[in-house]
Amino acid sequence: MRPSPLKLARPIRATRRWSFACAALLLLAGCPELRYINTQATLEPHVRANQGGPWEEQSKDVVFYPARDILTLDPLWRLLCGDEAWNAAGDGVSDSIFFTNRPAADLTPTRIAAGACVDPPPAPPFSIELVKTSGATAGFRGRDATGRRYQFKLDDAAYAEMGTAAEVISSRLLWALGYNVPPIYLVRIDGTGDVRFDGRRATASPLLDGVLGHFQFDWFRYRREVRGLRLACAWLNDVDRVGNNTLVVAPHPPAKYYLVDFNSTLGAWQGRPKQRWHGWRPAADAGVIVTVLTLGLVRAEPNPPPPVFSAAVGRFSAADFDPLRWRPATPNTAFDHLTPSDARWMARKIAALRREQVAAAVRAGGYSHASDETWVTDTLVARQARIAELAR
C-alpha cells in the first residue's frame, strides 16, 4: 500500500513583496530568537532549556501551541510564505547540537549494535543511591563496581524484555540516523540486596554531566532534523516523543540536545503492550467521541487491531502502516511542520539502512526467543519499505 500524499501543501513561491511582508511580520512578532535557535549549528547553554514537569509541558503541546497557531493564522502564513526548514543545507542539514551526519554506508552492523556505547559495560555488583518513585517504569539511580553512576530501568514484571529491548533497539537506530542518544546497556541486576531488583533484567544509562533540563520541540519547529524526526518516530512507533523525554546537556559550551526514554517504542508503551490506538491518533482526540457515539464502529485505528505478538514484543506490526498518517500520543508542532522536502531527506536516511544493519540493532535488544527477534526485524524492514516510497 502506497503512503497517502503528504497532508501539507507544497510551499507556494512567494513574491518578493510577500517574502518581505512575512519577514517583517516575524520580526514584529518577536521572532529574532526563534530565527537564531532554528538556524545556528550550536547554541550557548543558557539558550532554551527548562525544568517544567510533564503536565506543564504536555498542556502546552495539547492546548497552548495549537491555540497560538490558530490565533496567529499560522497555517495561512505557511501557505503564503512557504514553510521550508530554515537550517536546510541543500537536501540535508549540517552537523548541529541535535544531529551528526552518519552515512549508513560507513556504519558496520557491529558499530550499529553498539550505538552510542563506547565505554565498557557496567560491572556488577550494583549499589542503589536513589529508588525511582515517578513514572511507570521501576528503576533506581546507582553505581557499578567501578563507581560509575547509572540510571537503571527495569522491565515490567509481567512483560520481561519488552521495555528494555525497545530501549536498546530504538536508541541504536536513532543513533544510526544521526540523533544524539545516551549510551544504553543491557544488564542483569545483581548485588543490590534489594529483592525488588536483584535478578531482573534492566537497562543502564550513565548519568550525563551538565544536565540543564529539557527542550520543547516547538522551539525548534523550523529545523529540518527536528521535523524529520517525525518519520523516524513513525518507523519505530515512538509515540511518546515529548519534551520531557529530551535532555539539554552542557558540561562545556555549546549545549547538546538529546533524545531519551525509548520504552514506548516498537510494540511497547512504558514497558507494556501498546493500546490499539497508539500510533493512529493522539490520546486526546475528537475521534474518541466519534468512536463512542458510533459504539466503536468508526475508529481511527484498524478494526480489528494488530494482535499482541508476544509478551516480549507487544503490539508492533507493519499491517496498514502509513507513515504520513502515523500520529504520536501527544501533538508535536514540529512534526506538524514536516514538508515534502523534510520527508524526502529523512526517508532517504531510513531507506539507506540495510537489513543486516537493522537486524544488528534488533539483536542488541537481547530477545530470548528467535521468533521475537525475527518478528521485530521483519516488521521494521516492512515499515522501512513504506517510508522509502517517500524518498522518490
Buried (B, 14 or more C-beta within 10 A) or exposed (E): EEBEEBEBEEBEEBEEEBBEBBEEBBEEEEBEEBBEBBBBBEBEBEBBBBEBEBEEBBEBBBEEBBEEBEEEEBBEBBBBBBBBBBBBEEEBBBBBBBBBBBEBEEBEBEBBBBBBBEEEEBEBEBBBEEBBEEBEBBBBBBBBEEEBEBBBBBBBEEBBBBBBBBBBBBBBBBBBBBBBBBBBBBBEBEBBEBEEBBEBBBBBBBEBEBBBBBBBBBBBBBBBBBBBBBBBBBBBBBBBBBBBBBBBBBEEEBBBBBBBBBBBBBBBBBBBBBBBBBBBBBBEBEBBEEBEEEEEEEBBBEEEBBEBBBBBBBBBBBEEBBBBBBBBBBBBBBBBBBBBBBBBBBBBBBBBBBEEBBBBBBBBBBBEEEEBBEBBBBBBBEBBEBBBEBBE
